[in-house]
Amino acid sequence: MLEEVFFTCPYCWSCISVLIDVSIYDQQYVEDCEICCRPMHIEARSDGEMVIDFNAESIEQ
């Protein structure tokens, strides 16, 4: 099951979204912003039915 999470890009401040698989309880990955293409570190936690914690941070280079 997927849940769409809306958030603000830490680089360009655009409102974007990602799909989170709520069957995975703890996940971390890198995804590029769909607007500015810069990489973000995504962390999400779910309870198996919905996202309970979400964070997107810039990756310092």
Buried (B, 14 or more C-beta within 10 A) or exposed (E): EEBEBEBEBBBEEEEBEBEBEBEEEEEEEEEEBEEEEBEBBBEBBBEEEEBEEBEBEEEEE
